[in-house]
Amino acid sequence: MDSYTVERGGGSRSRNNTPNRQRSRPSSGNFSNNDNLIQTAIKTTAKRSSSTQPLFRTVTWILIVLCSSFLSFYGGVWTGLQASSSSTNNNNIGAPTLNINDHEIQRRVEKLAKQKVKEQLDTLCKQLPKDDLSSIYERGSSLFTKSISSYAKGLARVSKTDLMSEFDFGVPPNADSEGIDALILYNKHDSLPSNENIARAVRYEDPTKPLPFLSAKTATETMNVVLMANPGNTRQCFALVGSQYQSYHIQRWMRRPDRQGSLDPRMPLKLTSRAWTASGRQEFFPPKEKHVKSHQKKLLTYLTEAPDIKVRLKSLLEKIHIKKTVVVLTCNHGQSELLMNFACSAHSRGFDLKNVLVFPTDLETKELAEGVGLTTFYEEKLMASIPKKAANVYGDSTFTSVMFAKVLCVQLVNELGYNLLFQDADIVWYKNPLDYFHDKSIPQFDLYFQDDGSRQERYAPYSANSGFYFVRSNSRTQHLFRQLIYSSDLIDAWNSHQQVLIALLGEHSSVFGLSIKIYEKETEEFPGGLQYHRKKDIMKKIMSGESKAYIFHMSWTNNKDNKLKFFQQMGEWYLNEQCIGKQVENVVHGSLVTDCCSAKPLITCHYKDKPSKIPCKDSPNIDAKGKSFW
């Protein structure tokens, strides 16, 4: 144990019990003794800084030394002045005296004492070991102990809204984020805020104070973002495992049966697909042999025919593109009414459809599309497996077959170096959406998607709608859509290319830095089925012509028949009755545009509980608990 001295009043006692000589009264010699005392404390501190002793012991002794110095100095000066005053009065009776009362003496003593303590404290701080601050970080605080110091040094709060505004993660933010904070976990002490007081608060050194609230701009050199929720509202936790090889994926463990079934607290935690729901439904599973064989057959045809197809397609794209951009659609005969309605409504509003390219899956649709003024590219060998009839419901076998055509047309155009807007046939334009995406003032991403609105686990974290999206052609997006083509077995197995595409978006964002922007549900420019069925206020603005919408997408609708009816009562149906479900030879008497397209919308009421251009109060409900839109 190091020997050190502590003075009390006018005397002192050594730690090793060596007696000190008593002084009759304080003198100026006390100042040198105090300096020696402080120097001894500094040396003791320096020796201890490299040991495992907590720093608070060093600080405690520094305070003891300062207090002792202050008391010694204060007492010495006070006694000296009193003694001097008494001696002067006794030896110089009748001589002139200074008129100094006790209060003035005390004031001067306190001033001198404070000045001396400040000088000693400044000297002491300058001589403290430079690694003291870092050593306390290494030892940890009451919350951030040494055992987690390799990956957790501090914690702070940041407004979720501010954070997602400062850093656009691309995912659709929830509208109800007001008053919600994000947590920032710091991994190294030199990543903590530079302000010492804030840094101590971040380290939670004072448990009586809440975690500090910081600006979203106080970012570190790197930032890993984890998007959190609790699907199924389960009893959930997050395990942060430090001092481990870095992972950019989240493992999901659940107490569940081996094959199927809902959560069971009696079961052990098991590694689980992220798309296993709390109710026991498995959304992600490997393709079966029949899916693989179908995929291999289609892929072989594609790889065999692709070189020749690209030559012919490139020649066509060079003729129709505008600013190196085209609008891409695909359609079979069963959905051709929706495609024709898109063209007729666009003609009614005066849009130039020069750079709109349709990939029909059959000759009937090719003829109809060209008849209403659309350019087509038809490749029979690639489209031979796709049925001509309309899908009965979302996700049936016909619906799934058409998904391959959706992937194919995007991949081919993108691979040839053209930006593209892909859209389903069930869309109408209010304004040309390419004007929006060509605006250089919007944030630049590789892909832009309409928000689907669904928050099922299988669509996490993007919920991208695969029926309306814009793609910038570059090496990242080209690789993405090649991988999507190569994953058509999963499209067959999962009955959804949307689900497969979203899974690839997450992986390619992590691996290649693919940047993705999903326009949140509340975005007025790109409404769809979610707004139609659930957002009455937004639909009121669209019906009155007060909306800023560029398009409307009739998604979230089970079948073509309902899409047609909803468009009719919205005032967005422009296809004459005699052209619905027909082939060209059955309807053409002159021009297809003249015979089939109406210059004005053909409004018909069907359901009073769905948005309509005119009041449909006398129509029935379609939903069991539906309320009148008007």
C-alpha positions as CSV (number, residue, x, y, z in Angstrom):
1,M,0.0,0.0,0.0
2,D,1.3,3.4,-1.0
3,S,2.1,5.8,1.9
4,Y,0.2,9.1,1.7
5,T,-0.5,12.0,4.2
6,V,-3.8,13.6,5.2
7,E,-3.8,16.9,7.1
8,R,-6.5,17.9,9.5
9,G,-6.5,21.4,10.9
10,G,-3.0,22.3,11.9
11,G,-1.6,18.8,12.4
12,S,-1.2,15.7,10.3
13,R,-0.9,12.0,10.7
14,S,1.0,9.7,8.4
15,R,-0.6,6.5,7.0
16,N,2.4,4.6,8.2
17,N,1.9,6.1,11.7
18,T,5.1,8.2,11.6
19,P,4.4,11.1,14.1
20,N,4.6,14.6,12.8
21,R,5.9,17.6,14.8
22,Q,3.2,19.8,16.2
23,R,3.1,23.4,15.1
24,S,2.0,26.2,17.4
25,R,0.2,28.0,14.6
26,P,-0.2,27.8,10.9
27,S,2.3,29.5,8.7
28,S,3.1,29.9,5.1
29,G,4.8,26.5,5.3
30,N,1.4,24.9,5.0
31,F,1.2,25.9,1.4
32,S,4.2,23.8,0.5
33,N,2.9,21.0,2.6
34,N,-0.4,21.1,0.7
35,D,1.5,21.1,-2.7
36,N,3.4,18.1,-1.5
37,L,0.2,16.4,-0.4
38,I,-1.4,17.0,-3.8
39,Q,1.6,15.7,-5.7
40,T,1.5,12.6,-3.6
41,A,-2.2,12.1,-4.4
42,I,-1.4,12.5,-8.2
43,K,1.3,9.9,-8.0
44,T,-1.0,7.6,-6.2
45,T,-3.7,8.2,-8.9
46,A,-1.2,7.5,-11.7
47,K,-0.2,4.2,-10.1
48,R,-3.8,3.2,-9.6
49,S,-4.9,4.2,-13.2
50,S,-3.2,1.1,-14.6
51,S,-4.7,-1.2,-12.0
52,T,-8.2,-2.6,-11.8
53,Q,-9.2,-0.2,-8.9
54,P,-12.4,1.8,-9.8
55,L,-11.7,5.4,-10.7
56,F,-14.1,6.7,-8.2
57,R,-11.6,5.9,-5.4
58,T,-9.1,8.1,-7.0
59,V,-11.6,10.9,-7.4
60,T,-12.6,10.5,-3.7
61,W,-9.1,10.9,-2.5
62,I,-8.6,14.0,-4.7
63,L,-11.7,15.5,-3.1
64,I,-10.4,14.7,0.4
65,V,-7.0,16.3,-0.5
66,L,-8.7,19.4,-1.8
67,C,-11.0,19.7,1.2
68,S,-8.1,19.2,3.6
69,S,-6.1,21.8,1.8
70,F,-8.9,24.3,1.9
71,L,-9.5,23.8,5.6
72,S,-5.8,24.0,6.4
73,F,-5.3,27.1,4.3
74,Y,-8.5,28.8,5.6
75,G,-7.6,27.9,9.3
76,G,-4.0,29.1,8.9
77,V,-4.8,32.4,7.4
78,W,-7.7,33.1,9.9
79,T,-5.5,32.2,12.9
80,G,-2.6,34.2,11.5
81,L,-4.7,37.3,11.0
82,Q,-6.2,37.0,14.4
83,A,-2.8,36.6,16.0
84,S,-1.3,39.4,14.0
85,S,-4.2,41.7,15.0
86,S,-3.8,40.8,18.7
87,S,-0.1,41.3,18.7
88,T,-0.3,44.7,17.0
89,N,-2.9,45.9,19.5
90,N,-0.8,44.9,22.5
91,N,2.5,46.3,21.3
92,N,1.4,49.5,19.7
93,I,-1.2,51.0,22.0
94,G,-2.1,54.4,20.8
95,A,-0.7,53.9,17.3
96,P,-3.0,54.2,14.3
97,T,-4.9,50.9,13.5
98,L,-6.5,49.5,10.4
99,N,-10.3,49.6,10.7
100,I,-10.9,46.0,9.6
101,N,-13.8,44.1,11.2
102,D,-14.3,40.3,11.5
103,H,-16.6,40.2,8.5
104,E,-14.0,41.8,6.2
105,I,-11.3,39.5,7.4
106,Q,-13.5,36.5,6.7
107,R,-14.4,37.7,3.2
108,R,-10.7,38.2,2.4
109,V,-9.8,34.8,3.8
110,E,-12.5,33.1,1.7
111,K,-11.4,34.9,-1.4
112,L,-7.8,33.8,-0.9
113,A,-8.8,30.3,-0.1
114,K,-11.0,29.9,-3.2
115,Q,-8.2,31.3,-5.4
116,K,-5.7,28.8,-3.9
117,V,-8.0,25.8,-4.3
118,K,-8.7,26.8,-7.9
119,E,-5.0,27.0,-8.7
120,Q,-4.4,23.6,-7.0
121,L,-7.3,22.0,-8.8
122,D,-6.1,23.3,-12.2
123,T,-2.7,22.0,-11.6
124,L,-4.1,18.6,-10.4
125,C,-6.3,18.2,-13.5
126,K,-3.4,18.9,-15.8
127,Q,-1.3,16.2,-14.1
128,L,-4.0,13.5,-14.1
129,P,-3.1,10.5,-16.3
130,K,-4.4,11.0,-19.9
131,D,-6.0,7.6,-20.0
132,D,-8.3,8.1,-17.0
133,L,-11.3,8.9,-19.2
134,S,-10.8,5.9,-21.4
135,S,-10.1,3.7,-18.4
136,I,-13.5,4.5,-16.9
137,Y,-15.1,3.6,-20.3
138,E,-13.3,0.3,-20.2
139,R,-14.5,-0.5,-16.7
140,G,-18.1,0.3,-17.6
141,S,-21.0,2.0,-15.8
142,S,-23.8,0.6,-13.7
143,L,-25.7,-0.3,-16.8
144,F,-22.9,-0.9,-19.4
145,T,-20.7,-3.2,-17.4
146,K,-17.3,-4.5,-18.5
147,S,-18.9,-7.8,-19.6
148,I,-20.8,-6.1,-22.4
149,S,-18.2,-3.4,-23.1
150,S,-17.0,-5.0,-26.3
151,Y,-20.2,-4.1,-28.1
152,A,-22.3,-1.8,-25.8
153,K,-20.9,1.5,-24.5
154,G,-23.9,3.7,-24.3
155,L,-27.6,4.2,-25.2
156,A,-29.5,7.2,-26.4
157,R,-32.9,8.2,-27.8
158,V,-33.7,9.7,-31.1
159,S,-37.1,10.7,-32.5
160,K,-38.2,7.9,-34.9
161,T,-39.8,10.5,-37.2
162,D,-36.6,12.6,-37.3
163,L,-34.4,9.6,-37.8
164,M,-36.4,8.2,-40.8
165,S,-36.5,11.7,-42.3
166,E,-32.8,12.2,-41.9
167,F,-32.0,8.7,-43.3
168,D,-34.5,7.4,-45.8
169,F,-34.3,3.6,-45.2
170,G,-36.7,3.1,-48.1
171,V,-39.3,1.2,-46.1
172,P,-42.8,2.7,-45.7
173,P,-42.9,4.5,-42.3
174,N,-45.9,3.9,-40.1
175,A,-48.2,7.0,-39.9
176,D,-48.7,6.5,-36.1
177,S,-45.1,7.2,-35.2
178,E,-45.7,10.5,-33.3
179,G,-44.0,10.4,-29.9
180,I,-42.1,7.2,-30.6
181,D,-38.3,7.2,-30.2
182,A,-35.7,5.0,-31.7
183,L,-32.8,3.6,-29.6
184,I,-29.2,4.2,-30.6
185,L,-26.7,1.7,-29.1
186,Y,-23.1,2.8,-29.3
187,N,-20.4,0.1,-29.7
188,K,-17.2,2.1,-29.0
189,H,-16.5,4.9,-26.5
190,D,-15.0,7.1,-29.1
191,S,-18.4,6.9,-31.0
192,L,-20.1,8.6,-28.0
193,P,-21.2,12.2,-28.3
194,S,-18.2,14.6,-27.9
195,N,-20.0,16.6,-25.2
196,E,-18.7,15.1,-21.9
197,N,-22.0,15.6,-20.0
198,I,-24.0,14.0,-22.8
199,A,-21.5,11.2,-23.0
200,R,-21.9,10.5,-19.3
201,A,-25.7,10.5,-19.7
202,V,-25.5,8.2,-22.7
203,R,-23.5,5.8,-20.5
204,Y,-26.2,6.0,-17.9
205,E,-23.8,7.0,-15.1
206,D,-26.6,8.7,-13.2
207,P,-29.6,6.2,-12.9
208,T,-31.9,8.9,-11.6
209,K,-31.9,10.6,-15.1
210,P,-33.6,9.3,-18.2
211,L,-31.7,8.3,-21.3
212,P,-30.7,11.5,-23.2
213,F,-32.6,12.6,-26.3
214,L,-30.3,13.4,-29.2
215,S,-30.7,14.8,-32.7
216,A,-30.9,12.4,-35.6
217,K,-27.9,14.2,-37.1
218,T,-25.5,12.9,-34.5
219,A,-24.6,9.9,-36.5
220,T,-21.4,7.8,-36.1
221,E,-19.1,6.6,-38.9
222,T,-21.3,3.5,-39.5
223,M,-24.8,2.7,-38.5
224,N,-26.6,-0.7,-38.6
225,V,-30.4,-0.4,-38.7
226,V,-32.7,-3.0,-37.2
227,L,-36.4,-2.5,-38.0
228,M,-38.5,-3.9,-35.1
229,A,-42.1,-4.9,-34.6
230,N,-43.9,-7.8,-32.9
231,P,-45.9,-9.8,-35.5
232,G,-48.6,-11.8,-33.8
233,N,-48.2,-9.8,-30.6
234,T,-46.1,-12.6,-29.0
235,R,-44.0,-12.5,-25.8
236,Q,-40.9,-11.5,-27.7
237,C,-37.3,-10.4,-26.9
238,F,-34.2,-9.5,-28.9
239,A,-30.8,-11.2,-28.1
240,L,-27.8,-9.0,-28.9
241,V,-24.7,-11.2,-29.0
242,G,-21.5,-9.3,-28.9
243,S,-17.9,-10.3,-29.6
244,Q,-19.1,-12.5,-32.5
245,Y,-18.7,-12.6,-36.3
246,Q,-20.9,-9.8,-37.6
247,S,-24.3,-10.9,-39.1
248,Y,-26.6,-8.9,-41.3
249,H,-29.5,-11.3,-40.8
250,I,-31.8,-11.8,-37.9
251,Q,-32.5,-15.4,-36.7
252,R,-36.0,-16.1,-35.5
253,W,-36.6,-18.6,-32.7
254,M,-40.1,-19.7,-31.7
255,R,-41.7,-22.2,-29.3
256,R,-43.5,-24.2,-31.9
257,P,-44.2,-27.7,-33.1
258,D,-41.8,-29.3,-35.5
259,R,-44.0,-29.3,-38.6
260,Q,-47.1,-27.1,-38.2
261,G,-49.2,-25.5,-35.5
262,S,-49.4,-22.3,-33.4
263,L,-47.0,-21.3,-30.7
264,D,-46.8,-23.6,-27.7
265,P,-45.0,-22.3,-24.5
266,R,-44.3,-25.9,-23.5
267,M,-42.1,-26.4,-26.5
268,P,-38.4,-25.4,-26.6
269,L,-37.3,-22.4,-28.7
270,K,-36.5,-23.6,-32.3
271,L,-34.9,-21.9,-35.3
272,T,-37.8,-20.9,-37.5
273,S,-38.5,-19.3,-40.9
274,R,-39.2,-15.6,-40.5
275,A,-42.5,-16.2,-42.3
276,W,-43.9,-18.7,-39.8
277,T,-46.8,-16.9,-38.3
278,A,-47.9,-17.0,-34.6
279,S,-50.9,-19.0,-35.7
280,G,-48.7,-21.6,-37.2
281,R,-49.0,-20.8,-40.9
282,Q,-45.7,-21.2,-42.9
283,E,-45.4,-18.7,-45.7
284,F,-41.9,-19.6,-46.9
285,F,-41.1,-23.2,-48.0
286,P,-38.8,-24.8,-50.6
287,P,-40.3,-25.6,-54.0
288,K,-41.5,-29.1,-54.7
289,E,-40.3,-31.2,-57.6
290,K,-43.2,-30.2,-59.9
291,H,-42.3,-26.5,-59.4
292,V,-38.6,-27.2,-60.1
293,K,-39.4,-29.1,-63.3
294,S,-41.7,-26.4,-64.6
295,H,-39.1,-23.8,-63.7
296,Q,-36.3,-25.6,-65.5
297,K,-38.4,-26.0,-68.7
298,K,-39.3,-22.3,-68.8
299,L,-35.8,-21.2,-67.9
300,L,-34.2,-23.5,-70.6
301,T,-36.5,-21.9,-73.2
302,Y,-35.6,-18.4,-72.0
303,L,-31.9,-19.0,-72.0
304,T,-32.1,-20.6,-75.5
305,E,-34.1,-17.8,-77.0
306,A,-32.8,-14.8,-75.1
307,P,-29.9,-13.8,-77.5
308,D,-32.2,-13.5,-80.5
309,I,-35.0,-11.9,-78.5
310,K,-32.7,-9.2,-77.1
311,V,-31.6,-8.2,-80.6
312,R,-35.1,-7.7,-81.8
313,L,-36.3,-6.1,-78.6
314,K,-33.4,-3.6,-78.6
315,S,-34.2,-2.5,-82.1
316,L,-37.8,-1.8,-81.0
317,L,-36.8,0.0,-77.8
318,E,-34.6,2.4,-79.7
319,K,-37.6,3.6,-81.7
320,I,-40.1,4.1,-78.9
321,H,-38.1,5.2,-75.8
322,I,-38.4,8.7,-74.3
323,K,-35.4,9.8,-72.2
324,K,-34.2,6.2,-72.2
325,T,-37.4,5.2,-70.5
326,V,-40.4,3.0,-71.4
327,V,-43.6,1.9,-69.8
328,V,-44.0,-1.9,-69.6
329,L,-47.1,-4.0,-69.3
330,T,-48.0,-7.6,-69.9
331,C,-51.5,-9.1,-70.3
332,N,-53.4,-12.2,-71.4
333,H,-56.7,-12.2,-73.3
334,G,-58.7,-12.8,-70.1
335,Q,-57.5,-9.4,-68.7
336,S,-57.6,-7.5,-72.1
337,E,-60.6,-5.4,-71.1
338,L,-58.5,-3.7,-68.4
339,L,-55.6,-3.1,-70.8
340,M,-58.0,-1.6,-73.3
341,N,-59.6,0.6,-70.7
342,F,-56.1,1.9,-69.7
343,A,-55.5,2.9,-73.3
344,C,-59.0,4.4,-73.8
345,S,-58.8,6.5,-70.6
346,A,-55.3,7.7,-71.6
347,H,-56.6,8.7,-75.1
348,S,-59.5,10.5,-73.4
349,R,-57.1,12.6,-71.3
350,G,-54.7,13.3,-74.2
351,F,-51.7,11.2,-73.1
352,D,-49.0,10.3,-75.6
353,L,-48.5,6.5,-75.4
354,K,-45.6,6.3,-77.8
355,N,-43.2,4.7,-75.2
356,V,-45.8,2.3,-73.8
357,L,-44.8,-1.3,-74.6
358,V,-47.1,-4.3,-74.1
359,F,-45.8,-7.9,-73.8
360,P,-49.0,-9.8,-74.7
361,T,-49.1,-13.5,-73.8
362,D,-51.3,-14.4,-76.8
363,L,-52.1,-13.3,-80.3
364,E,-55.6,-12.1,-79.4
365,T,-54.3,-9.6,-76.8
366,K,-51.6,-8.5,-79.3
367,E,-54.2,-7.5,-81.8
368,L,-56.4,-5.8,-79.3
369,A,-53.4,-3.8,-77.8
370,E,-52.2,-2.7,-81.2
371,G,-55.8,-1.8,-82.2
372,V,-56.0,0.8,-79.3
373,G,-52.7,2.3,-80.3
374,L,-50.2,0.4,-78.1
375,T,-46.8,-1.0,-79.3
376,T,-46.4,-4.7,-78.6
377,F,-43.6,-7.3,-78.4
378,Y,-44.9,-10.8,-78.7
379,E,-42.7,-13.9,-78.2
380,E,-44.8,-17.0,-78.6
381,K,-42.1,-19.5,-77.4
382,L,-41.7,-17.8,-74.1
383,M,-45.4,-17.2,-73.6
384,A,-46.7,-20.6,-74.7
385,S,-47.2,-21.9,-71.1
386,I,-49.5,-19.0,-70.0
387,P,-53.3,-19.5,-70.2
388,K,-55.5,-17.1,-72.1
389,K,-58.3,-17.0,-69.6
390,A,-58.6,-14.6,-66.7
391,A,-57.7,-15.7,-63.2
392,N,-60.7,-16.5,-61.1
393,V,-59.2,-15.2,-57.9
394,Y,-55.9,-13.8,-56.7
395,G,-53.2,-16.5,-56.4
396,D,-54.8,-19.2,-58.5
397,S,-52.9,-21.2,-61.1
398,T,-53.7,-18.8,-63.9
399,F,-52.7,-15.8,-61.9
400,T,-49.4,-17.5,-61.0
401,S,-48.7,-18.4,-64.6
402,V,-49.0,-14.8,-65.7
403,M,-46.4,-13.8,-63.0
404,F,-43.6,-15.3,-65.1
405,A,-44.5,-13.0,-67.9
406,K,-44.4,-10.0,-65.5
407,V,-40.8,-11.0,-64.5
408,L,-39.7,-11.7,-68.0
409,C,-40.7,-8.4,-69.6
410,V,-39.1,-6.3,-66.9
411,Q,-35.9,-8.4,-66.9
412,L,-35.4,-8.1,-70.7
413,V,-36.0,-4.3,-70.9
414,N,-33.9,-3.6,-67.8
415,E,-31.0,-5.9,-69.1
416,L,-30.9,-3.8,-72.3
417,G,-30.1,-0.7,-70.4
418,Y,-33.5,1.1,-70.3
419,N,-35.2,2.6,-67.3
420,L,-38.8,1.4,-67.1
421,L,-42.1,1.9,-65.3
422,F,-43.8,-1.5,-64.9
423,Q,-47.6,-1.4,-64.3
424,D,-50.5,-3.8,-64.2
425,A,-53.3,-3.4,-66.7
426,D,-55.8,-2.3,-63.9
427,I,-54.4,1.2,-63.8
428,V,-55.6,4.6,-65.0
429,W,-53.5,7.8,-65.3
430,Y,-54.5,11.2,-64.1
431,K,-51.1,12.6,-64.9
432,N,-48.1,11.0,-66.7
433,P,-46.2,9.2,-63.9
434,L,-43.0,9.4,-65.8
435,D,-43.0,13.2,-65.2
436,Y,-42.7,12.4,-61.5
437,F,-39.9,9.9,-61.9
438,H,-37.9,12.1,-64.3
439,D,-38.0,14.9,-61.8
440,K,-34.4,15.2,-60.6
441,S,-35.5,16.8,-57.3
442,I,-36.9,13.6,-55.9
443,P,-34.5,11.4,-53.9
444,Q,-32.5,9.0,-56.1
445,F,-33.1,5.3,-55.6
446,D,-32.6,2.2,-57.8
447,L,-36.3,1.2,-57.5
448,Y,-39.5,3.0,-56.4
449,F,-42.6,1.0,-55.4
450,Q,-46.2,1.8,-54.6
451,D,-46.9,0.7,-51.0
452,D,-49.0,-2.5,-51.1
453,G,-50.5,-1.7,-47.7
454,S,-50.3,-5.3,-46.4
455,R,-48.1,-5.9,-43.4
456,Q,-48.0,-9.7,-43.5
457,E,-44.7,-11.3,-42.5
458,R,-44.2,-12.6,-46.0
459,Y,-44.0,-9.0,-47.3
460,A,-41.6,-7.7,-44.7
461,P,-40.0,-5.2,-44.5
462,Y,-40.9,-3.5,-47.7
463,S,-44.5,-4.4,-48.6
464,A,-43.7,-3.4,-52.2
465,N,-46.6,-3.6,-54.6
466,S,-45.3,-5.5,-57.7
467,G,-48.1,-4.0,-59.9
468,F,-46.6,-0.5,-60.1
469,Y,-42.9,0.3,-59.8
470,F,-40.1,2.3,-61.5
471,V,-36.7,0.7,-62.2
472,R,-33.4,2.5,-63.0
473,S,-31.3,0.3,-65.2
474,N,-27.9,-0.4,-63.6
475,S,-25.8,-3.3,-62.6
476,R,-27.6,-3.7,-59.3
477,T,-31.1,-3.8,-60.7
478,Q,-30.0,-6.0,-63.6
479,H,-28.6,-8.6,-61.2
480,L,-31.8,-8.4,-59.1
481,F,-34.1,-9.3,-62.0
482,R,-31.8,-12.0,-63.3
483,Q,-32.1,-13.6,-59.9
484,L,-35.9,-13.2,-60.0
485,I,-36.0,-15.0,-63.3
486,Y,-33.8,-17.8,-61.8
487,S,-36.3,-18.0,-58.9
488,S,-39.4,-18.8,-60.9
489,D,-39.7,-22.2,-59.1
490,L,-40.4,-20.2,-55.9
491,I,-43.0,-18.1,-57.7
492,D,-44.8,-21.3,-58.7
493,A,-44.5,-22.7,-55.2
494,W,-45.6,-19.5,-53.4
495,N,-48.2,-18.4,-56.0
496,S,-46.8,-14.9,-55.9
497,H,-43.9,-13.2,-57.6
498,Q,-44.5,-10.2,-55.2
499,Q,-43.4,-12.4,-52.3
500,V,-40.3,-13.6,-54.0
501,L,-39.4,-10.2,-55.3
502,I,-39.6,-8.7,-51.8
503,A,-37.4,-11.4,-50.3
504,L,-34.8,-10.7,-52.9
505,L,-35.0,-6.9,-52.3
506,G,-34.0,-7.4,-48.7
507,E,-31.1,-9.6,-49.6
508,H,-29.8,-7.5,-52.5
509,S,-30.1,-4.3,-50.4
510,S,-27.8,-6.0,-47.8
511,V,-25.3,-7.6,-50.1
512,F,-25.1,-5.1,-53.0
513,G,-26.4,-1.9,-51.5
514,L,-29.5,-1.9,-53.7
515,S,-31.5,1.2,-52.8
516,I,-35.3,0.9,-52.6
517,K,-38.0,3.4,-52.0
518,I,-41.5,2.4,-50.9
519,Y,-44.0,5.3,-51.0
520,E,-46.0,5.0,-47.8
521,K,-49.7,4.4,-47.8
522,E,-50.5,8.0,-47.1
523,T,-48.7,9.2,-50.2
524,E,-51.3,11.0,-52.3
525,E,-49.6,10.6,-55.6
526,F,-50.0,6.8,-56.0
527,P,-53.2,5.5,-54.5
528,G,-54.5,2.0,-55.0
529,G,-56.8,-0.7,-53.6
530,L,-56.0,0.1,-50.0
531,Q,-57.2,3.6,-50.3
532,Y,-60.2,2.5,-52.3
533,H,-61.4,0.1,-49.6
534,R,-60.2,1.8,-46.5
535,K,-59.4,5.5,-47.0
536,K,-62.7,7.3,-47.6
537,D,-61.1,10.8,-47.2
538,I,-58.5,10.2,-49.9
539,M,-61.2,8.8,-52.3
540,K,-63.4,11.8,-51.7
541,K,-60.6,14.0,-52.9
542,I,-60.1,11.8,-56.0
543,M,-63.8,11.8,-56.8
544,S,-63.9,15.6,-56.5
545,G,-60.8,16.1,-58.6
546,E,-58.9,17.7,-55.8
547,S,-56.2,15.0,-55.4
548,K,-52.6,15.2,-56.4
549,A,-52.7,11.6,-57.6
550,Y,-50.8,10.6,-60.8
551,I,-52.5,7.2,-61.1
552,F,-55.0,4.9,-59.6
553,H,-54.3,1.2,-59.2
554,M,-57.3,-1.1,-58.6
555,S,-55.3,-3.5,-56.4
556,W,-56.7,-5.4,-53.4
557,T,-59.5,-6.7,-55.6
558,N,-60.2,-10.4,-56.0
559,N,-61.1,-10.7,-59.6
560,K,-61.5,-8.9,-62.9
561,D,-65.3,-8.5,-62.6
562,N,-65.1,-6.5,-59.4
563,K,-62.3,-4.4,-60.9
564,L,-64.5,-3.5,-63.8
565,K,-67.4,-2.6,-61.6
566,F,-65.3,-0.5,-59.2
567,F,-63.8,1.4,-62.2
568,Q,-67.3,2.0,-63.6
569,Q,-68.7,3.6,-60.5
570,M,-65.5,5.6,-60.0
571,G,-66.0,7.2,-63.4
572,E,-62.8,5.6,-64.7
573,W,-64.3,3.2,-67.3
574,Y,-63.9,4.2,-70.9
575,L,-64.4,0.9,-72.8
576,N,-67.7,0.4,-74.6
577,E,-69.8,-2.6,-73.7
578,Q,-69.6,-4.3,-77.1
579,C,-65.8,-4.6,-76.8
580,I,-65.7,-6.3,-73.4
581,G,-64.4,-9.9,-73.7
582,K,-64.3,-9.9,-77.4
583,Q,-61.6,-10.5,-80.1
584,V,-60.7,-8.0,-82.8
585,E,-62.7,-9.6,-85.6
586,N,-65.8,-9.5,-83.4
587,V,-65.8,-5.8,-82.7
588,V,-64.0,-3.9,-85.5
589,H,-66.1,-2.1,-88.0
590,G,-63.7,0.8,-88.5
591,S,-61.0,1.8,-86.0
592,L,-60.8,-0.1,-82.8
593,V,-60.3,3.2,-80.9
594,T,-63.4,4.7,-82.5
595,D,-65.5,1.6,-81.9
596,C,-64.4,0.7,-78.4
597,C,-63.2,3.9,-76.7
598,S,-65.6,6.4,-75.2
599,A,-64.5,10.0,-75.0
600,K,-66.3,10.3,-71.6
601,P,-66.4,8.0,-68.6
602,L,-69.2,5.4,-68.6
603,I,-70.5,5.7,-65.0
604,T,-72.6,2.9,-63.5
605,C,-73.5,2.4,-59.9
606,H,-73.0,-1.1,-58.4
607,Y,-72.4,-0.8,-54.6
608,K,-73.3,2.0,-52.3
609,D,-70.5,1.2,-49.8
610,K,-67.7,1.7,-52.3
611,P,-66.3,5.0,-53.7
612,S,-68.3,6.4,-56.6
613,K,-68.3,9.4,-58.8
614,I,-72.0,9.9,-58.2
615,P,-74.1,8.9,-55.2
616,C,-75.1,5.3,-55.4
617,K,-77.4,5.2,-52.3
618,D,-79.9,2.9,-54.0
619,S,-77.4,0.2,-54.7
620,P,-76.7,-2.7,-52.4
621,N,-73.7,-3.2,-50.2
622,I,-70.9,-5.5,-51.2
623,D,-69.4,-5.8,-47.7
624,A,-71.4,-7.3,-44.9
625,K,-70.9,-4.3,-42.6
626,G,-70.3,-1.7,-45.3
627,K,-71.4,1.9,-44.9
628,S,-72.6,4.2,-47.7
629,F,-69.8,6.2,-49.3
630,W,-72.1,9.2,-49.7
